[in-house]
Amino acid sequence: MTSKTMPIHSVPTNIITGFLGVGKTSTILHLLKIKPKNERWAVLVNEFGEIGVDGNLLAGQYSEHEGVFISEVPGGCMCCVAGVPMQVALNKLLTHAKPDRLLIEPTGLGHPKEVLQMLCAKQYQKVLSLQKTLTLVDARNVSNPRYTSHDTFNQQIAMADIVVGNKVDLYQEEDKAKLKAYIEKQGSMNTELTFSQQGEIAPSLLTGATTSQFLPLNHHHHKKEDTLLAADIAIPACGYIKAINSGEGYNSIGWRFSSNKIFDYKKLFKFLNAIVTQRMKAVFITNIGSFSYNLTTDGIVEQRVNHCSESRIEIISEHVDDGLETQLLACLAELQTSL
């Protein structure tokens, strides 16, 4: 029997969840960096916005030749529409990658308990082996009602096998104790707590069967099954496409630009640093190369990327600035503005 026809069986699978800007993608990038070279790892990413940046960001850092396979489900919670978007993407990813491990990153505004329930469906019981669920938390947020009153934030902690207090280098002395007390209140009796900086966690945290139990499921924001997402639409002749999304008390606005739209690096950097928002992620093709940008309440991080097929940006905020598009278009390099 060839490798192409061998059945996919008991793939170790981890959900890595956490609220907006806590460092989920950084954690996955770290794990991919230290994964065994002889193993094939698959990553299924979900984003709240319709543009989809994380998949491009991960693919820009790692290739299939390195044993890393990426798939993305943009446009909100991947468990929506009876799980159809997630199932289609997951089935294709498993068939193509035949992975030794699967990492699933739900959107920070998604509902991980429903994702876990989907993975426990009959068709996946022999295909997947559900391992530890990791929830990343910024301990500074457990004193902020914006987070503690949000159902998704609490659900992410309640379902965790391990809570990772990320960004520990930015904590005050009392933040660790506050997080520990909050987990004792919101988590399960078996929840473990550890701390990390810049998402650098030990791969051993992934190992072991999950003990997470299902919580009652609540109705939440859904996309219609026949809605065509901006991530899947051909970019029109103008060279860019815009998309908006809303739910869970937040709004997103994003844009995709065709590969012939080159941005002026200096203008773009100034624009991105002036954005005031809860969350921004982007990958851009500029006149000096391709870069990724990650903006949280702690500031903006820029990294050069190996490959970028098109420029994408997603902004998540409670209130969207209508003037952002004009400012963004003004960042195009002069040679490209007439295209």
Number of C-alpha atoms within 10 A of each C-alpha: 6 5 8 10 8 9 12 17 15 15 20 21 26 26 25 25 30 30 24 22 21 25 23 25 20 16 21 19 18 17 19 22 12 10 16 11 12 9 13 20 26 26 26 22 25 28 24 29 29 26 29 28 27 25 20 23 24 23 19 19 16 20 14 13 8 13 19 21 24 21 21 24 28 26 28 24 29 32 25 21 14 13 17 14 18 24 16 11 16 21 12 13 20 23 13 12 20 21 23 18 22 25 22 23 25 27 25 23 24 29 24 30 23 21 20 20 15 19 23 15 10 9 10 18 13 14 17 20 21 24 23 22 28 27 27 29 27 23 26 19 16 20 13 10 9 10 15 15 11 14 13 20 23 18 19 27 27 24 26 31 26 22 26 26 24 26 21 21 10 13 14 10 9 10 19 19 11 16 21 18 13 17 21 15 12 16 22 17 11 12 19 16 17 15 19 16 15 15 23 17 18 12 12 7 16 23 14 15 15 20 16 19 13 13 12 7 10 9 5 11 13 16 15 9 12 7 8 12 16 21 22 11 11 12 15 10 9 11 16 18 19 18 17 19 17 18 16 14 10 15 17 23 23 25 24 28 22 19 14 13 24 24 28 20 20 13 15 20 14 11 15 18 13 9 15 16 16 17 19 25 23 24 28 27 25 19 14 11 15 22 21 23 19 20 21 17 13 10 10 15 12 13 11 14 20 14 19 20 16 18 25 27 23 25 25 22 17 14 12 16 13 9 8 15 13 9 14 16 14 16 20 20 19 12 11 13 14 8 10
